Amino acid sequence: MKPATLKDSPSSSITRKIAVLAVAFFAAVLAADAAVSRGFSHLLDAVVRIDVREESFDTGARRFTAGIGSGVIVSADGLILTNAHVASPRAVELSVTLASLERVNATLVGWDHWTDLALLRIDLADVKRRGLTFTHAKFADSDTLFPGQTVYAVGTPHGLTRTVTRGIISNNRRYFADNRGVKGYETGLFNTWLQTDAAINPGNSGGPLIDEKGRVVGINSRGYLGADNLAFAIPANIAKRVVADLKGDGEIVRSYIGIVPGALLDLESFYSLKQNTGLLINSVDPGSPAARAGLRGGDIVLSINGTPVDGRFPEQLPPLLNIIASLPVGSTVDLVVKRGEQTLTPAIVTEKLESRQGEEWAFEKWGLTVRKVSRAYARENQLDDDTGLLVIGVQPGFPAAVAGLSPGYIITKINQERITSLDVAKTLHAAFVEKPAPTLIEAEIHRRVSLYILKP
């Protein structure tokens, strides 16, 4: 007689299959979690604290201030990406604290206030001598981000190093421009921003905004004071291009024609335009290439170099401006412009884009701090040219204050010598230091010229 055999019932077979699938699922989840954990740990080892000592010139004397920011190492040779408002050419001392809590010096490779990004390099010789190590972060494609996606902000808020906060992408294409947002320099004209509700506080600036795999999707830049959960980061795809350019040249050269755009939303009917057609020129900078070509506020740009443009919404403006900014300086920009019933086709040669903020300096013996008048500042204030020095500070009791100079005056001549550059004034001040003597200053404000004598 054969022994009896047991056969699986249909329900027990299904149960075993479910169990196998459950084990496989949880194994996959654990493996994914482990990968995420490794990515996060790798990223955290690439985040640094940045201590900055920099000079300022707004008090009539050269002063030094200290600040704290964040950064992320982005290459095996020690390049650190941070904000331009954290590390600028005004920095006289830069040091970074690695994940190991060891501190090393760093130098400024280059900065770009237009995107609020700066690039530093760790002192690799010191790192090697001391046997220190670090990792570098990886970038993600920020164009794939979507509202609601989980992100994390990493940095040094209020000096608390290696702090992680969690939030979501609140908006993946936020537009705002700030004419004085980076130490008085312009920013935000050529890119949109990532908005997040991850907590970003003072000291977070320059740290990475990352995805769940520990990849950098943005560089944290700013939060709204007095508002909850409103913070902004520069998208990683913008940052990658800036790193490549700064690493090669230390600066990014952009083209400029002098148009100030505005969104066309709800204005199409006034200009007899189809929707999603054209870029409104709000105004034109005086003396700019666009002004010399006869463009004016209220004109509508229909195409740039043969490509139709659509500036209906504010978020569409930075990419359009970037088309011109990305051209080599001296390029010809062919526009098709609508003005009433007319169609104009100006060909405009670009100039180098410059900030309104010029170089600053302190003349200690005179108790005077100045800023070089830039071409942009001269045009903005309808000055005859970009020579001269703008007074930004005077020190009480020193010759400049005693003579009556005040912030806002523009020094055009010293001892009857025209101030065509900052170096000319430095030479004249050095002569005063070596042999003190009464010095004649010619300065103007609101187109009125006055004379002042600086006495030793």
C-alpha positions in Angstrom: 0.0 0.0 0.0 1.5 3.4 -1.1 2.0 6.0 1.6 -0.4 8.9 1.4 0.9 12.2 0.0 -0.3 15.7 1.0 -1.2 18.2 -1.7 -1.2 21.9 -1.2 -4.5 23.5 -1.1 -5.0 26.5 -3.5 -5.1 28.9 -0.5 -1.9 27.7 1.0 -0.1 28.0 -2.3 -1.3 31.6 -2.7 -0.2 32.3 0.9 3.3 31.1 0.2 3.6 33.2 -3.0 2.4 36.3 -1.0 5.0 35.6 1.6 7.8 35.3 -1.0 6.7 38.5 -2.6 6.5 40.2 0.7 10.0 39.1 1.6 11.3 40.3 -1.8 9.5 43.6 -1.4 10.8 44.3 2.1 14.3 43.3 1.0 14.1 45.7 -1.9 12.8 48.4 0.5 15.7 47.7 2.9 18.2 47.8 0.1 16.7 51.1 -1.2 16.8 52.5 2.3 20.4 51.4 2.7 21.3 53.1 -0.6 19.5 56.3 0.5 21.4 56.2 3.8 24.7 55.8 2.1 23.9 58.7 -0.3 22.9 60.9 2.7 26.0 60.0 4.7 28.2 60.7 1.6 26.5 64.1 1.2 26.9 65.1 4.8 30.6 64.4 4.6 30.8 66.9 1.7 29.0 69.8 3.5 31.3 72.4 5.2 30.9 75.4 7.5 32.5 78.6 6.1 33.9 81.3 8.3 34.6 84.6 6.6 36.4 87.7 7.6 35.8 90.5 5.1 36.4 94.2 4.8 33.7 96.9 4.5 34.0 100.6 3.6 30.7 102.3 4.5 31.9 104.1 7.7 34.6 106.4 6.3 37.3 103.8 7.3 38.2 100.3 6.4 36.5 97.9 8.8 36.4 94.2 9.2 33.4 92.0 9.9 33.0 88.3 10.5 30.3 86.0 9.1 29.3 82.3 8.9 27.9 80.4 6.0 27.7 77.0 4.5 29.1 75.3 1.4 29.3 71.9 -0.3 32.4 70.3 -1.8 31.7 69.5 -5.5 35.0 68.0 -6.8 37.7 65.6 -5.8 40.2 68.5 -6.0 38.5 70.5 -3.2 36.2 72.9 -5.0 33.5 74.3 -2.8 30.3 75.8 -4.0 28.6 78.5 -1.9 26.7 81.8 -2.2 28.3 85.0 -3.5 26.9 86.8 -0.5 28.9 84.4 1.8 32.2 84.6 0.0 33.1 87.7 -2.2 36.2 89.5 -3.3 35.9 91.5 -0.1 36.9 88.5 1.9 40.4 88.7 3.4 40.2 85.4 5.2 38.3 82.2 4.4 38.3 79.0 6.4 36.2 75.9 6.1 35.3 73.3 8.7 35.2 69.7 7.3 32.9 66.9 8.4 35.7 65.7 10.6 35.5 69.1 12.5 39.0 69.9 11.3 39.4 73.5 10.0 41.4 74.4 6.8 42.0 77.5 4.9 40.4 78.2 1.5 40.8 80.7 -1.3 38.2 82.4 -3.6 38.3 80.9 -7.2 35.6 83.2 -8.5 32.2 84.6 -7.8 29.0 85.5 -9.8 26.7 87.8 -8.0 24.1 87.6 -10.8 23.3 84.0 -9.7 24.5 84.5 -6.1 27.1 81.8 -6.4 30.8 81.6 -5.5 33.5 79.0 -5.9 36.2 78.3 -3.3 39.1 75.9 -3.2 40.4 74.1 -0.1 44.1 74.4 0.7 44.9 70.9 -0.6 48.6 71.1 0.5 47.4 71.6 4.1 44.9 68.8 3.8 47.5 66.4 2.5 50.1 67.4 5.1 47.6 66.8 7.9 46.2 63.6 6.5 42.7 64.9 6.2 40.0 63.5 4.0 36.7 64.7 2.5 34.1 63.5 0.0 32.4 65.5 -2.8 28.7 65.7 -3.6 26.9 64.7 -6.7 24.4 66.9 -8.6 20.9 65.8 -9.7 18.9 67.2 -12.6 17.0 70.1 -11.1 14.8 70.3 -14.2 13.0 67.2 -13.1 11.9 68.6 -9.7 8.2 69.0 -9.1 6.1 70.8 -6.4 5.5 68.5 -3.5 8.8 66.6 -3.9 10.6 66.0 -0.6 13.9 67.8 -0.2 16.4 68.5 2.7 18.4 71.6 3.5 21.8 71.0 5.0 24.1 73.7 6.5 25.1 75.8 9.5 22.1 77.8 10.7 23.1 80.3 13.4 26.5 78.5 13.6 24.9 75.0 14.3 27.0 72.9 11.9 25.7 69.9 10.0 22.0 70.7 10.6 19.4 69.0 8.4 15.9 70.3 7.9 13.2 68.6 5.7 10.5 70.1 3.5 9.2 70.0 0.0 9.6 71.9 -3.3 6.9 74.6 -2.9 7.5 76.0 -6.4 10.1 74.8 -9.0 10.2 78.0 -11.0 9.9 81.1 -8.9 11.0 84.5 -10.3 12.4 87.4 -8.4 15.2 89.8 -9.1 16.9 92.0 -6.6 19.0 95.0 -7.5 20.9 95.1 -4.3 20.6 91.5 -3.1 24.2 90.4 -2.9 26.2 93.0 -0.8 24.6 95.8 -2.9 25.1 93.9 -6.2 22.3 92.7 -8.5 21.1 89.1 -8.6 18.3 87.0 -10.1 18.0 88.5 -13.5 19.0 85.4 -15.5 17.6 82.5 -13.6 14.5 81.4 -11.7 14.7 79.9 -8.2 13.5 76.8 -6.3 11.1 77.7 -3.5 11.0 75.3 -0.5 9.5 75.2 2.9 12.5 73.4 4.4 13.8 75.7 7.2 16.6 78.0 5.9 18.0 80.4 8.5 21.0 82.7 8.6 24.1 80.5 8.2 22.3 78.1 5.9 23.3 80.3 2.9 25.5 78.3 0.4 24.6 74.9 1.8 23.0 72.3 -0.5 19.3 71.5 -1.0 19.2 67.8 -1.6 16.9 65.0 -2.7 16.2 61.8 -0.8 19.2 60.1 -2.4 21.6 62.8 -1.1 22.1 64.5 -4.5 22.3 68.3 -4.8 19.3 69.8 -6.4 20.0 73.4 -5.4 22.2 75.8 -3.4 20.3 77.5 -0.5 20.4 81.2 -0.8 17.8 83.1 1.2 14.6 83.1 3.2 12.0 85.7 3.7 12.4 87.5 7.0 9.2 87.6 9.0 7.6 84.8 7.0 7.3 81.1 7.8 8.6 78.4 5.4 9.5 80.7 2.5 13.0 80.0 1.3 14.8 79.9 -2.0 17.6 78.0 -3.7 19.5 78.3 -7.0 18.7 75.3 -9.2 21.5 72.7 -9.5 21.5 73.0 -13.3 22.3 76.7 -13.0 25.0 75.9 -10.4 26.7 73.3 -12.6 27.2 75.8 -15.4 28.5 78.5 -13.1 31.0 76.0 -11.5 32.3 75.1 -14.9 32.8 78.8 -16.0 34.2 80.0 -12.6 36.6 77.1 -12.5 38.0 78.0 -15.9 38.0 81.8 -15.8 37.2 83.0 -12.3 34.3 85.1 -13.7 31.4 84.9 -16.0 31.3 87.5 -18.8 27.8 88.3 -20.1 26.4 90.5 -22.8 24.1 93.5 -22.3 22.0 95.7 -24.5 20.1 97.7 -21.9 16.4 96.6 -22.1 14.4 96.2 -18.9 11.6 93.8 -19.6 8.1 93.4 -18.1 5.5 90.7 -18.2 2.8 91.1 -20.9 0.1 89.4 -18.9 -3.3 91.1 -19.5 -1.7 93.7 -21.7 -1.9 91.9 -25.1 -5.2 93.6 -26.1 -3.7 97.0 -25.6 -0.9 96.1 -28.0 -3.0 94.1 -30.5 -1.0 91.0 -29.8 -2.0 87.3 -29.8 -1.5 85.6 -26.4 2.0 84.2 -25.7 3.6 86.5 -28.2 6.2 89.1 -27.6 8.4 90.6 -24.8 7.4 94.0 -23.4 10.2 96.5 -22.9 9.3 98.4 -19.7 12.2 100.8 -20.0 15.6 101.3 -21.7 18.8 102.2 -19.8 20.0 105.7 -20.9 23.0 105.6 -23.1 22.8 101.8 -23.6 23.1 100.0 -26.9 19.3 99.6 -27.0 18.8 103.4 -26.4 21.3 104.2 -29.1 19.4 102.0 -31.5 16.2 104.0 -30.7 14.3 101.5 -28.6 12.0 102.8 -25.9 9.6 101.8 -23.2 6.4 100.3 -24.6 8.1 98.6 -27.6 7.3 94.9 -28.0 10.2 92.5 -29.0 8.7 89.8 -31.2 11.9 87.8 -31.9 15.5 87.6 -30.9 18.0 86.5 -33.6 15.1 85.0 -35.5 13.6 83.1 -32.6 10.0 84.1 -31.5 9.8 85.1 -27.9 7.1 84.8 -25.3 7.3 87.0 -22.2 3.7 86.7 -20.9 4.6 85.7 -17.4 7.4 86.9 -15.0 8.9 83.4 -14.8 9.5 83.5 -18.6 11.7 86.7 -18.4 15.0 85.3 -17.0 15.5 82.7 -19.8 14.8 85.4 -22.4 17.3 87.8 -20.9 19.8 84.9 -20.7 19.6 84.5 -24.5 21.2 87.9 -24.9 23.5 87.6 -21.8 24.9 84.3 -23.1 26.1 85.8 -26.3 29.8 86.8 -26.7 30.4 90.5 -25.9 30.4 92.4 -29.2 27.8 90.2 -30.8 25.1 91.6 -33.0 21.5 90.9 -31.8 18.9 91.1 -34.5 15.5 92.1 -33.1 12.1 92.3 -34.6 10.2 95.0 -32.6 6.5 96.1 -32.8 5.8 99.8 -32.1 2.2 100.6 -32.7 1.6 99.7 -36.4 5.3 99.8 -37.2 7.7 96.9 -37.3 11.3 97.8 -36.6 14.3 95.5 -37.2 17.3 97.0 -35.2 20.6 95.3 -35.1 22.2 96.0 -31.7 25.8 95.3 -30.8 26.2 94.0 -27.2 28.4 95.5 -24.5 29.9 93.7 -21.5 27.4 93.5 -18.7 28.6 95.5 -15.6 27.2 95.9 -12.1 26.1 99.3 -10.9 28.3 98.6 -7.9 31.9 99.7 -8.4 35.1 98.9 -6.5 35.4 100.4 -3.0 38.3 101.9 -1.1 39.2 103.7 2.1 41.5 106.8 2.2 42.3 106.5 5.9 44.1 109.8 6.4 41.2 111.7 4.9 38.6 109.7 6.8 36.9 109.0 3.5 35.5 105.8 1.9 34.5 105.8 -1.8 33.1 103.6 -4.6 34.2 103.9 -8.2 31.4 105.2 -10.4 30.4 102.4 -12.7 29.0 102.8 -16.2 25.7 101.3 -15.0 25.5 103.7 -12.1 26.4 106.7 -14.3 23.6 105.7 -16.8 21.1 105.1 -14.0 21.8 108.5 -12.5 22.2 110.3 -15.8 25.7 111.4 -15.2 27.9 112.7 -18.1 30.3 109.8 -17.8 31.6 107.0 -15.5 34.6 108.9 -14.1 34.7 109.9 -10.5 34.3 108.4 -7.0 31.1 108.2 -5.1 31.5 109.1 -1.4 29.9 106.3 0.7 31.2 107.2 4.1 33.1 109.9 6.1 34.6 109.6 9.5 33.7 112.3 12.1 36.6 114.6 12.9 38.7 113.7 9.9 39.6 116.1 7.1 36.8 115.0 4.7 34.1 115.5 7.3 35.5 118.8 8.5 35.6 120.1 5.0 31.9 119.2 4.5 31.9 116.1 2.3 29.0 113.8 2.8 27.8 110.4 1.4 26.3 110.9 -2.1 28.8 113.4 -3.4 30.8 112.4 -6.4 34.5 113.4 -6.4 35.5 114.4 -9.9 38.9 116.1 -9.3 41.6 116.1 -6.7 44.1 119.0 -6.8 42.6 119.8 -10.3 43.5 116.3 -11.6 40.5 114.4 -13.1 39.8 111.2 -11.3 39.5 108.7 -14.2 40.3 105.7 -12.1 40.6 104.7 -8.5 44.4 104.3 -8.9 44.6 108.1 -9.7 43.1 108.9 -6.3 45.2 106.3 -4.5 48.3 107.9 -5.9 47.2 111.4 -4.7 46.3 110.1 -1.3 49.7 108.4 -1.0 51.3 111.8 -1.7 49.2 113.3 1.1 50.3 110.6 3.5 54.0 111.1 2.6 53.8 114.9 2.7 50.6 116.3 4.3 49.3 119.5 2.6 46.0 121.1 1.9 44.2 119.2 -0.8 41.5 120.6 -3.1 38.5 118.4 -3.8 36.0 119.1 -6.6 32.8 117.2 -6.0 29.2 117.4 -7.4 25.8 116.3 -6.3 22.5 116.9 -8.2 24.7 118.4 -11.0 25.9 121.1 -8.7 29.7 121.4 -8.3 31.4 122.5 -5.1 35.0 122.8 -3.8 36.3 121.5 -0.6 39.8 121.8 1.1 41.1 118.8 3.1 43.5 120.1 5.7 46.1 117.9 7.4 
